Amino acid sequence: RKGCVVITGASSGLGLATAKALAETGKWHVIMACRDFLKAKRAAKSAGITKENYTIMHLDLSSLDSVRQFVDTFKRSGRPLDVLVCNAAVYLPTAKEPSYTAEGFELSVGTNHVGHFLLSRLLLDDLNQSDYPSKRLIIVGSVTCTNSYGGSVCIHREHRYLGWECTSQGQSRGLERSRRGLNRLNTSSMINGGDFDGAKAYKDSKVCNMLTMQEFHRRYHEETGITFASLYPGCIATTGLFREQIPLFRLLFPPFQKYITKGYVSGDEAGKRLGCGRTKLDQIGCLLSWNKDSASFENQLSEEASDEKKALKMWEISEKLVGLA
Ligand code: NDP
């Protein structure tokens, strides 16, 4: 039988390129889990993905009701789940004020982390039941979570600090702080209780993604045989992810990545990488990246993104926030 892969945010950029790469092999049926049905349909058509190789299912990660609804629709479809790719993300680096999800989480953390956390928890059993030889849960990572040059340039020192040990009030509230109104004394939308900073909120969400992947691995890999991993396929400097950046940044960022950092990768190549054509399947519980010669290697996660205690705490808080505990 064909494998069945669910890809979130498959309506553009990396998600679409991955859907295309997998569909083209003829070995996969792709569930495009997208918030905008028509956009996804148009995208699939323009990428040349043939009808029999994909299904679009509605998923808005910024609403936990929508996540539950998606899981229900997927389960009712009767398809097996062999691979889940948590790819969708929002990045709001120029926002002056926070925006919020349906349940009141700051939008970047709420979409990129909280929505995916619930989704992957609710689909774990389906993955576990798959008889596919290399069933996988992949969470797309970011250079901002690594000790690489890119990581250290991208992250301002305090951006490394999620801040659940010590806030300005000296209390430990952590991720709960991203939920507006949870603590009436705290009006901050940021995980560390600080002033709103859209770029940091994205980086925080990606750190949460990395901690989630590792905690999944620790809890479930041995018992289920599922591979839990993260991939950073390179900088695809031209995707919609940077749509909120100022025009000058959008103009200069692609050549900067191509010629200075040499971290640039085309959407098609990144799609093939994430589509696992060149993934070393034995690398589990880690962040897989690619070097300039397209060879994959295990990237070293930053201290923050690999802190086991923090991962445990983040997991427990996230479970409570999505209503699983
Ligand atoms: P895009 O903006 O092109 O794609 C993001 C996708 O996420 C879109 O399909 C978007 O949907 C979807 N999305 C956003 N919000 C929601 C939501 N609430 N519910 C469901 N889907 C949603 O960016 P990229 O392709 O570049 O990003 C994909 C992944 O790659 C992200 O995880 C990002 O962090 C990661 N990444 C990208 C890098 C790059 O260089 N581009 C570098 C490092 C990591 P819609 O089409 O409707 O807007």
Boltz pocket constraint, residues with backbone or C-beta under 6 A from the ligand:
constraints:
  - pocket:
      binder: B
      contacts: [[A, 8], [A, 9], [A, 10], [A, 11], [A, 12], [A, 13], [A, 14], [A, 15], [A, 33], [A, 34], [A, 35], [A, 36], [A, 39], [A, 59], [A, 60], [A, 61], [A, 62], [A, 63], [A, 86], [A, 87], [A, 88], [A, 89], [A, 90], [A, 111], [A, 140], [A, 141], [A, 142], [A, 143], [A, 232], [A, 234], [A, 235], [A, 236], [A, 237], [A, 238], [A, 239], [A, 240], [A, 241], [A, 242]]
      max_distance: 6.0
